[in-house]
């Protein structure tokens, strides 16, 4: 598969057979220009939306894709997607509502997109998520878990690959931290544009990949 980081919490995942999945697509210019990543123009098959905030829930994408917004399990074009309900804050959703974590099984690789996870995971949450190959994790804080809590989540889930998202860049005006806060003092592999990965090429131990946003 190929994983392309579009920006913010949006990734394009392309399977070996060409099925295209996008996670949490943003609406360019939303929140009074807080999001300045360019429009997503790819023709896609499946879109996962973790929650209904405009930096995560564009439903105007090309290709008439299937939009998945709720917990539960379903299979589309050979891709198995399972949603687990958690929260966008530390107050059981009283501040920012609920958030759905999506397990996306692509080419026998379990990709987990945490959406705007706002709290540490419980052992029950971890059991529902199960074994993780690739973890897409918010690290910017303020609206989501911060760098320290993100590392706690990594230690709990023990993924092979960690890809940070939802952090401050020159195209994100939100009051969140840059990715440097998350990777400080850690060994990191930096990737421009996209990461190609298969079940057989997954690293043996947890490895952090910082992918430059393509949009």
C-alpha positions in Angstrom: 0.0 0.0 0.0 0.9 3.7 -0.3 0.1 6.1 2.5 0.1 9.8 1.5 -0.2 12.5 4.2 -2.4 15.2 2.7 -2.3 17.4 5.8 -3.9 17.8 9.3 -5.6 14.4 9.9 -6.2 13.5 6.2 -4.4 10.6 4.7 -4.8 8.9 1.3 -4.3 5.2 1.6 -4.0 3.3 -1.7 -4.2 -0.5 -1.6 -2.3 -2.9 -3.9 -5.4 -3.3 -6.0 -6.0 0.5 -6.3 -8.7 1.0 -3.8 -8.4 4.6 -2.4 -9.4 5.5 1.1 -9.2 9.0 2.7 -9.3 9.6 6.4 -10.8 12.8 8.0 -10.8 15.1 4.9 -10.6 18.8 5.8 -12.6 21.6 4.2 -10.0 24.1 2.9 -10.3 27.5 4.6 -12.5 26.3 7.4 -12.5 27.9 10.8 -11.9 31.3 9.4 -8.9 30.2 7.4 -7.4 28.1 10.2 -6.9 25.3 7.7 -5.0 26.3 4.6 -4.1 22.9 3.1 -5.2 22.8 -0.6 -8.4 21.0 -1.8 -8.4 17.2 -2.0 -9.1 16.4 -5.7 -8.4 12.6 -5.7 -11.1 10.3 -6.9 -11.7 7.9 -4.0 -13.7 4.9 -2.9 -14.0 5.1 0.8 -13.9 8.0 3.3 -13.7 7.7 7.1 -14.9 10.6 9.2 -14.1 10.5 12.9 -16.3 13.4 14.0 -18.3 16.2 12.5 -15.9 19.2 12.7 -15.1 20.9 9.4 -11.4 20.2 9.6 -12.3 16.5 9.4 -15.6 16.0 7.6 -15.6 17.1 4.0 -18.2 15.1 2.1 -17.7 16.7 -1.4 -14.9 14.4 -2.6 -14.7 13.0 -6.1 -15.8 9.5 -7.0 -19.0 9.2 -5.1 -17.2 7.4 -2.2 -18.8 5.5 0.7 -18.6 7.8 3.7 -18.2 5.9 7.1 -19.0 8.0 10.2 -20.2 5.6 12.8 -18.8 2.8 15.0 -19.3 -0.8 13.8 -17.8 -3.1 11.2 -18.2 -3.3 7.5 -16.4 -4.4 4.3 -16.1 -2.3 1.2 -14.2 -3.4 -1.9 -12.1 -5.9 0.1 -11.3 -3.3 2.8 -12.5 -4.1 6.3 -13.2 -1.0 8.5 -14.1 -1.2 12.2 -15.1 1.9 14.2 -14.7 2.2 18.0 -16.4 5.1 19.8 -14.2 7.2 22.2 -14.3 10.9 23.0 -12.9 14.2 21.7 -12.0 15.4 25.2 -11.3 14.3 28.8 -14.9 14.8 29.9 -16.7 11.9 28.2 -17.6 14.1 25.3 -19.2 17.0 27.3 -16.8 19.5 25.7 -16.3 18.5 22.1 -18.4 15.4 21.6 -17.6 11.8 20.5 -14.8 10.6 18.3 -14.6 7.4 16.3 -11.3 5.5 16.0 -11.1 3.5 12.7 -9.3 0.2 12.2 -8.7 0.0 8.4 -7.5 -3.4 7.2 -5.7 -3.0 3.9 -3.5 -5.6 2.3 -3.4 -7.6 5.6 -2.1 -4.5 7.4 -4.1 -3.0 10.2 -4.0 0.8 10.0 -5.5 2.6 13.0 -6.6 6.3 12.6 -7.3 7.8 16.0 -9.1 10.9 14.7 -9.3 13.7 17.3 -8.7 11.4 20.3 -8.9 13.7 23.3 -8.0 11.3 26.2 -5.8 8.4 27.1 -7.1 5.1 26.0 -8.5 2.7 28.6 -7.6 -1.0 28.5 -11.1 -1.7 27.2 -10.5 0.7 24.3 -7.1 -0.9 23.6 -8.7 -4.4 23.6 -11.3 -3.3 21.1 -8.7 -1.8 18.8 -6.5 -4.9 19.0 -3.2 -5.4 17.3 -1.9 -2.3 15.4 0.5 -2.3 12.5 0.4 1.4 11.6 -0.9 4.1 14.0 -2.0 7.5 12.7 -2.0 9.6 15.9 -2.8 13.2 16.8 0.1 14.9 18.7 -0.6 18.6 18.8 -2.6 18.9 22.0 -5.2 21.5 22.9 -8.0 19.9 20.9 -6.5 16.4 21.1 -4.0 14.4 23.2 -0.6 16.1 23.4 2.9 14.7 22.8 3.2 13.1 26.2 -0.2 11.5 26.2 0.4 10.4 22.6 3.5 8.5 23.7 1.4 6.8 26.4 -1.0 5.7 23.7 1.9 4.4 21.6 3.2 2.4 24.5 -0.2 0.9 25.1 -1.0 -0.1 21.5 2.6 -1.1 20.5 2.3 -0.4 16.8 5.1 -1.2 14.3 4.8 2.2 12.6 3.8 5.5 14.1 2.8 8.4 11.9 2.0 11.7 13.7 -0.8 14.0 12.5 -2.9 17.0 13.7 0.0 19.3 14.6 1.0 22.9 13.9 2.3 23.7 10.4 2.5 26.9 8.3 -0.9 25.8 6.8 -2.6 25.2 10.1 -3.3 28.2 12.2 -4.7 26.4 15.2 -3.1 26.9 18.7 -1.5 23.4 18.7 2.0 22.2 19.0 4.4 21.3 16.1 5.4 17.8 15.4 8.9 18.6 16.9 7.4 18.4 20.4 6.4 14.8 19.7 9.6 13.6 18.1 12.1 15.5 20.3 14.8 13.1 21.4 13.4 10.3 19.4 14.8 8.4 16.3 12.7 9.4 13.4 12.5 8.6 9.7 11.4 11.6 7.6 9.5 10.9 4.4 8.6 13.4 1.6 5.1 12.8 0.3 4.3 9.2 0.7 5.2 6.0 2.5 5.1 2.6 0.8 4.6 -0.3 3.2 3.6 -4.0 3.0 3.0 -6.6 5.7 6.5 -8.0 5.0 8.3 -4.7 5.2 6.8 -3.6 8.5 9.7 -2.8 10.9 10.3 -5.2 13.8 10.1 -2.6 16.5 8.1 0.6 16.8 9.4 3.2 14.2 8.2 6.8 13.8 7.8 8.2 10.3 7.2 11.9 9.9 5.6 12.4 6.4 5.7 15.9 4.9 2.1 17.1 4.0 1.6 16.9 0.3 -1.2 19.6 0.2 
